[in-house]
Amino acid sequence: MDQLISQKSFFLFGPRSTGKTTLLHTQFPNLEIINMLSSATYLSLAENPAKLQDIVREQLKNTQVVLIDEIQKIPELLDEIHNLIESTSIHFILTGSSARKLKRSGVNLLAGRAWQANLFPLVSHEIDEFNIVRYLQYGGLPQVYTSMYPEEELDAYINTYLKEEIQAEALVQKQITFSRFLKVASFSNTEQLNYANIASDAGVPASTVRSYFTILEDTFIGFLMESWQESRHRKAVATPKFYLFDIGVANFLRGNNDIREGSTEYGKAFEQFIAMELRAWISYSRVKKTLRYWRTRTGIEVDFLIGNDTAIEVKTARTVQNKHLKGLRALKEEKIFLQYIVVSFDELNRETDDGIRCLHWSKFLSLLWKNEFASRNPAN
């Protein structure tokens, strides 16, 4: 992060409680954070955003970096920040758990004068003695994964933030309706979106459902994964998949208190786990590639595609068999991707005769986070 801030100001976005403030305190222990969650600071700057210049001048006695936490609370501050960036050599770090108000503030996130970084729940390589069983059940929110009472932490998180705080920021008008939508949406986690079905189950118009999904994206609570449609031999579907940002949150919303190996929910949780790892790796490594999936109209599917380089299929099987390679082999006929990987619980790491790598999930993640995936030639 210190390399980013030495180059330019940037936004650090992420859901509440993923550790943005803790990270900044660790990276910049000598800097004072202007915290919009402080009532005194919020009221002072909300009344007169121009006061920010006085606060900044006071802080610049020791540094040329200014940290502002939860910037979305007062979007008008971006005008002041814009002027300071233009007129001084100050670099700003601006954290936020929602981009919705910022996008609507008229400054367009400083019009390219700041880069964007994201923070996600903990990933495997950030956790000592990583326990996949615990992670697939409770997810990676720091205060949840490390807690002796993870269910209580998840309950508090969902009821005080996902419901109450989203309404408090005037993002939704009816909390009961939104709460019902959240539960219904959790059953679409890792699935292709069907707005009409979700609207019917939630008892709200499809237009409201679409707006609610936009809110989840803007507050970083969920994201859509677009489909890859560049295949030449098979017609691909265009519908995106939906993922909640954390496995534990998804499980708790659905009422799944016991994810058992071999169950459908176990497979979904494992797929989401790999999705979260890939998404975080792309962001943290500053890899400018998209994460997509591929599904044909006849039902052939590959779970994840990184750019046009790597195709990844995810299975909970403890022995990878030919039937698990069907999607990857169909995709190989396109002769586009450089490498094809099956990630599973099979402990025998190997490569098939036609060049598909079969990797245990721990081996795959070790290679991923060490950036040790070797370049491959396209399949013939």
C-alpha positions as CSV (number, residue, x, y, z in Angstrom):
1,M,0.0,0.0,0.0
2,D,2.9,2.4,0.7
3,Q,4.0,1.9,-2.9
4,L,0.5,3.0,-4.1
5,I,0.4,6.1,-2.0
6,S,3.9,7.2,-3.0
7,Q,2.5,7.4,-6.6
8,K,-1.0,8.8,-6.2
9,S,-4.0,9.3,-4.0
10,F,-6.3,6.3,-3.8
11,F,-9.6,5.0,-2.5
12,L,-9.6,1.9,-0.3
13,F,-13.0,0.4,-0.6
14,G,-14.4,-2.7,1.1
15,P,-17.4,-3.9,3.2
16,R,-17.6,-2.7,6.8
17,S,-15.5,-4.8,9.3
18,T,-13.0,-6.2,6.7
19,G,-10.2,-4.3,8.5
20,K,-9.6,-1.1,6.5
21,T,-8.9,1.1,9.5
22,T,-6.8,-1.6,11.2
23,L,-4.7,-2.0,8.0
24,L,-4.1,1.8,7.8
25,H,-3.1,2.0,11.4
26,T,-0.6,-0.9,10.7
27,Q,0.8,0.6,7.5
28,F,0.9,4.2,8.7
29,P,1.2,4.1,12.5
30,N,2.3,7.7,12.9
31,L,-0.6,9.2,10.9
32,E,-3.8,10.5,12.5
33,I,-6.9,9.3,10.7
34,I,-9.7,11.8,10.0
35,N,-12.6,9.5,11.0
36,M,-16.1,10.2,9.7
37,L,-17.5,7.8,12.2
38,S,-16.5,10.2,15.0
39,S,-19.6,12.3,15.7
40,A,-17.6,15.5,16.5
41,T,-15.5,15.2,13.2
42,Y,-18.6,14.3,11.2
43,L,-20.7,17.2,12.5
44,S,-17.9,19.7,12.1
45,L,-17.1,18.8,8.5
46,A,-20.8,18.2,7.5
47,E,-21.6,21.7,8.6
48,N,-18.6,23.2,6.7
49,P,-16.6,20.9,4.4
50,A,-14.1,23.7,3.9
51,K,-12.8,23.1,7.4
52,L,-11.0,20.1,5.9
53,Q,-8.3,22.4,4.6
54,D,-7.5,23.7,8.1
55,I,-7.3,20.1,9.4
56,V,-5.1,19.1,6.6
57,R,-2.7,22.0,7.1
58,E,-2.3,21.0,10.7
59,Q,-1.5,17.4,9.8
60,L,1.0,18.4,7.1
61,K,3.4,19.5,9.8
62,N,4.6,15.9,9.9
63,T,3.6,14.2,6.6
64,Q,2.3,14.7,3.0
65,V,-0.2,11.9,3.4
66,V,-3.8,12.4,4.7
67,L,-6.0,9.6,5.7
68,I,-9.8,10.0,5.8
69,D,-12.0,7.1,7.0
70,E,-15.5,6.4,5.6
71,I,-15.4,9.2,3.1
72,Q,-18.9,8.4,1.8
73,K,-20.4,9.9,5.0
74,I,-19.7,13.4,3.5
75,P,-19.4,13.2,-0.3
76,E,-19.0,17.0,-0.4
77,L,-15.5,16.6,1.0
78,L,-14.4,15.3,-2.4
79,D,-14.6,18.8,-3.9
80,E,-12.2,20.0,-1.2
81,I,-9.9,17.0,-1.7
82,H,-10.0,17.6,-5.5
83,N,-8.8,21.1,-5.0
84,L,-6.1,20.1,-2.6
85,I,-4.8,17.4,-5.0
86,E,-4.7,20.0,-7.8
87,S,-3.0,22.7,-5.7
88,T,-0.6,20.8,-3.5
89,S,1.5,17.7,-3.4
90,I,-0.7,16.0,-0.8
91,H,-1.6,12.4,-1.3
92,F,-4.9,11.2,0.2
93,I,-6.0,7.7,1.3
94,L,-9.8,7.7,1.4
95,T,-11.6,4.6,2.8
96,G,-15.2,3.8,2.1
97,S,-17.7,1.0,2.7
98,S,-20.1,2.4,0.1
99,A,-19.5,3.9,-3.2
100,R,-23.2,4.7,-3.8
101,K,-23.3,8.3,-2.4
102,L,-19.9,9.0,-3.9
103,K,-21.0,8.0,-7.4
104,R,-24.0,10.3,-7.0
105,S,-22.1,13.3,-5.6
106,G,-21.2,14.7,-9.0
107,V,-17.4,14.5,-8.7
108,N,-17.1,11.0,-10.3
109,L,-14.6,9.7,-7.7
110,L,-12.2,12.6,-8.3
111,A,-12.2,12.1,-12.1
112,G,-9.3,9.8,-12.2
113,R,-7.1,11.7,-9.8
114,A,-7.1,8.8,-7.4
115,W,-6.6,5.1,-8.0
116,Q,-8.8,2.4,-6.4
117,A,-7.8,-0.4,-4.2
118,N,-10.1,-2.9,-2.4
119,L,-10.0,-4.9,0.8
120,F,-11.8,-8.2,1.2
121,P,-12.4,-10.6,4.1
122,L,-9.4,-12.6,5.1
123,V,-8.0,-15.0,2.5
124,S,-6.2,-18.3,3.1
125,H,-2.6,-17.0,3.0
126,E,-3.4,-14.3,5.6
127,I,-4.5,-16.9,8.2
128,D,-2.0,-18.9,10.3
129,E,-3.0,-22.5,10.5
130,F,-5.8,-22.1,8.0
131,N,-8.8,-24.3,8.7
132,I,-10.9,-24.8,5.6
133,V,-13.7,-26.5,7.5
134,R,-14.1,-23.4,9.7
135,Y,-13.7,-21.1,6.8
136,L,-16.4,-22.8,4.7
137,Q,-18.8,-22.5,7.6
138,Y,-18.0,-19.0,9.0
139,G,-16.2,-17.2,6.3
140,G,-13.3,-14.7,6.5
141,L,-14.5,-11.6,8.4
142,P,-11.7,-11.0,10.9
143,Q,-13.9,-10.7,14.0
144,V,-15.9,-13.8,13.0
145,Y,-13.2,-16.2,11.9
146,T,-11.1,-15.6,15.1
147,S,-14.1,-15.5,17.5
148,M,-15.1,-18.2,20.0
149,Y,-18.7,-17.3,19.2
150,P,-18.7,-16.9,15.4
151,E,-22.5,-17.3,15.1
152,E,-23.0,-14.4,17.5
153,E,-20.6,-12.2,15.5
154,L,-22.4,-13.1,12.2
155,D,-25.8,-12.3,13.7
156,A,-24.6,-8.9,15.0
157,Y,-22.9,-8.1,11.7
158,I,-26.0,-8.9,9.6
159,N,-28.5,-7.2,11.9
160,T,-26.5,-4.1,12.7
161,Y,-24.9,-3.4,9.3
162,L,-26.5,-5.3,6.4
163,K,-29.9,-4.3,7.5
164,E,-29.9,-1.3,9.8
165,E,-27.0,0.7,8.5
166,I,-28.0,0.3,4.8
167,Q,-31.4,1.7,5.7
168,A,-29.8,4.4,7.9
169,E,-27.9,5.7,4.8
170,A,-31.3,6.0,3.1
171,L,-30.3,3.3,0.6
172,V,-33.6,1.5,1.1
173,Q,-36.9,2.7,2.5
174,K,-38.4,-0.5,3.9
175,Q,-36.1,-2.5,6.1
176,I,-38.5,-5.5,6.4
177,T,-38.7,-5.7,2.6
178,F,-35.0,-5.4,2.2
179,S,-34.4,-8.0,4.9
180,R,-36.7,-10.4,3.1
181,F,-34.9,-9.7,-0.2
182,L,-31.5,-10.4,1.5
183,K,-32.6,-13.9,2.6
184,V,-34.0,-14.7,-0.9
185,A,-30.8,-13.3,-2.6
186,S,-28.6,-15.5,-0.4
187,F,-30.2,-18.6,-2.1
188,S,-29.0,-17.2,-5.4
189,N,-25.4,-17.1,-4.1
190,T,-23.0,-18.7,-6.7
191,E,-26.0,-19.0,-9.1
192,Q,-27.1,-17.3,-12.3
193,L,-29.4,-14.5,-11.5
194,N,-33.1,-14.7,-12.3
195,Y,-34.6,-11.4,-11.3
196,A,-38.2,-12.6,-12.0
197,N,-37.9,-15.6,-9.7
198,I,-36.2,-13.6,-6.9
199,A,-38.9,-10.9,-7.2
200,S,-41.6,-13.5,-6.9
201,D,-40.0,-15.1,-3.8
202,A,-39.3,-11.7,-2.2
203,G,-42.7,-10.3,-3.0
204,V,-41.4,-7.1,-4.6
205,P,-41.3,-5.9,-8.2
206,A,-38.4,-7.0,-10.5
207,S,-37.4,-3.4,-10.8
208,T,-36.9,-3.2,-7.0
209,V,-34.9,-6.4,-7.0
210,R,-32.6,-4.9,-9.7
211,S,-32.1,-1.8,-7.6
212,Y,-31.4,-3.9,-4.5
213,F,-28.7,-5.8,-6.3
214,T,-27.2,-2.5,-7.3
215,I,-27.1,-1.5,-3.6
216,L,-25.3,-4.7,-2.7
217,E,-22.7,-4.0,-5.4
218,D,-22.3,-0.4,-4.4
219,T,-21.8,-1.3,-0.7
220,F,-19.5,-4.2,-1.7
221,I,-21.7,-6.8,-0.1
222,G,-22.1,-8.7,-3.3
223,F,-20.9,-8.7,-6.9
224,L,-21.9,-10.0,-10.3
225,M,-19.6,-12.2,-12.3
226,E,-20.2,-11.8,-16.0
227,S,-20.2,-14.7,-18.4
228,W,-17.5,-15.2,-21.0
229,Q,-19.1,-15.0,-24.5
230,E,-16.2,-15.2,-26.9
231,S,-16.6,-18.9,-27.6
232,R,-16.9,-19.8,-31.3
233,H,-18.0,-23.4,-31.2
234,R,-20.8,-23.2,-28.6
235,K,-23.3,-20.5,-27.8
236,A,-22.8,-19.1,-24.3
237,V,-25.4,-17.7,-21.9
238,A,-25.2,-14.0,-21.1
239,T,-26.7,-14.1,-17.6
240,P,-24.3,-13.1,-14.8
241,K,-23.7,-15.0,-11.6
242,F,-24.2,-13.5,-8.2
243,Y,-21.8,-13.9,-5.2
244,L,-22.1,-12.5,-1.7
245,F,-18.8,-11.1,-0.4
246,D,-18.4,-13.6,2.4
247,I,-19.2,-17.3,2.8
248,G,-20.2,-17.0,6.5
249,V,-22.6,-14.2,5.7
250,A,-24.1,-16.2,2.9
251,N,-24.5,-19.3,5.1
252,F,-26.0,-17.3,8.0
253,L,-28.5,-15.6,5.8
254,R,-29.7,-19.0,4.4
255,G,-29.8,-20.5,7.9
256,N,-27.1,-23.0,7.1
257,N,-25.5,-23.8,10.5
258,D,-23.8,-27.0,9.5
259,I,-22.1,-27.3,6.1
260,R,-21.6,-31.0,5.6
261,E,-19.1,-32.6,3.2
262,G,-20.9,-34.1,0.2
263,S,-23.9,-31.8,0.4
264,T,-24.9,-29.3,-2.3
265,E,-24.3,-26.4,0.1
266,Y,-20.7,-27.7,0.7
267,G,-20.1,-27.6,-3.0
268,K,-21.4,-24.0,-3.2
269,A,-19.3,-22.9,-0.2
270,F,-16.2,-24.4,-1.8
271,E,-16.9,-22.7,-5.1
272,Q,-17.4,-19.4,-3.3
273,F,-14.2,-19.9,-1.4
274,I,-12.2,-20.2,-4.6
275,A,-14.1,-17.3,-6.1
276,M,-13.2,-15.1,-3.2
277,E,-9.5,-16.1,-3.3
278,L,-9.3,-15.4,-7.0
279,R,-11.1,-12.1,-6.7
280,A,-8.8,-11.0,-3.9
281,W,-5.6,-12.2,-5.7
282,I,-6.6,-10.2,-8.9
283,S,-7.2,-7.1,-6.8
284,Y,-4.2,-7.3,-4.5
285,S,-1.8,-8.3,-7.2
286,R,-3.1,-5.4,-9.4
287,V,-3.7,-7.9,-12.2
288,K,-5.7,-6.1,-14.8
289,K,-7.8,-9.0,-15.9
290,T,-11.4,-9.9,-15.5
291,L,-12.8,-12.9,-13.6
292,R,-15.7,-14.5,-15.5
293,Y,-17.4,-17.9,-15.9
294,W,-18.5,-19.9,-19.0
295,R,-21.7,-21.7,-19.5
296,T,-23.2,-22.9,-22.7
297,R,-26.9,-23.1,-23.5
298,T,-26.6,-26.9,-23.3
299,G,-25.3,-26.7,-19.7
300,I,-21.5,-27.2,-20.2
301,E,-19.8,-25.0,-17.7
302,V,-16.4,-23.9,-16.4
303,D,-16.4,-22.1,-13.1
304,F,-13.8,-19.4,-13.5
305,L,-11.9,-17.7,-16.3
306,I,-9.0,-15.3,-15.6
307,G,-8.7,-13.0,-18.6
308,N,-8.1,-15.3,-21.6
309,D,-5.3,-17.1,-19.8
310,T,-6.5,-19.5,-17.2
311,A,-9.6,-21.7,-17.0
312,I,-10.5,-23.2,-13.6
313,E,-13.0,-25.8,-12.6
314,V,-13.8,-26.4,-8.9
315,K,-14.8,-29.8,-7.5
316,T,-15.2,-31.1,-4.0
317,A,-14.3,-34.6,-5.2
318,R,-11.5,-36.4,-3.4
319,T,-10.7,-38.2,-6.6
320,V,-10.8,-36.3,-9.9
321,Q,-12.3,-38.4,-12.7
322,N,-12.9,-37.9,-16.4
323,K,-16.4,-36.7,-15.8
324,H,-15.0,-33.7,-13.8
325,L,-13.0,-32.6,-16.9
326,K,-15.9,-32.3,-19.3
327,G,-16.3,-28.5,-19.1
328,L,-12.5,-27.8,-19.5
329,R,-12.2,-30.2,-22.4
330,A,-15.1,-28.5,-24.2
331,L,-13.4,-25.1,-23.6
332,K,-10.1,-26.4,-24.9
333,E,-11.7,-26.8,-28.3
334,E,-11.8,-23.0,-28.5
335,K,-8.0,-23.0,-28.4
336,I,-7.9,-19.7,-26.6
337,F,-6.8,-20.3,-23.0
338,L,-3.2,-21.0,-21.9
339,Q,-3.8,-23.3,-19.0
340,Y,-6.6,-25.5,-17.6
341,I,-6.9,-26.4,-14.0
342,V,-9.1,-28.5,-11.8
343,V,-9.1,-27.5,-8.1
344,S,-10.4,-30.2,-5.8
345,F,-9.8,-32.2,-2.6
346,D,-7.8,-34.8,-4.6
347,E,-4.4,-34.9,-2.9
348,L,-2.6,-36.3,-6.0
349,N,-1.3,-33.3,-8.0
350,R,-0.8,-34.3,-11.6
351,E,-1.4,-33.4,-15.2
352,T,-3.6,-35.3,-17.7
353,D,-2.4,-36.5,-21.1
354,D,-4.2,-33.5,-22.7
355,G,-2.6,-30.9,-20.4
356,I,-5.2,-30.3,-17.7
357,R,-3.6,-29.7,-14.3
358,C,-5.3,-31.4,-11.3
359,L,-4.4,-29.6,-8.1
360,H,-5.4,-30.0,-4.5
361,W,-6.9,-26.7,-3.3
362,S,-4.0,-26.0,-0.9
363,K,-1.4,-26.5,-3.7
364,F,-3.4,-24.3,-6.1
365,L,-3.7,-21.5,-3.6
366,S,0.0,-21.8,-2.7
367,L,0.9,-21.3,-6.4
368,L,-1.7,-18.6,-6.8
369,W,-0.4,-16.4,-3.9
370,K,3.2,-16.9,-4.8
371,N,2.4,-16.0,-8.5
372,E,4.0,-19.2,-9.6
373,F,1.6,-20.3,-12.3
374,A,3.8,-21.1,-15.3
375,S,2.9,-19.7,-18.7
376,R,1.6,-22.4,-21.0
377,N,1.2,-22.7,-24.7
378,P,-2.4,-22.8,-26.0
379,A,-3.7,-26.3,-26.4
380,N,-3.7,-27.7,-30.0
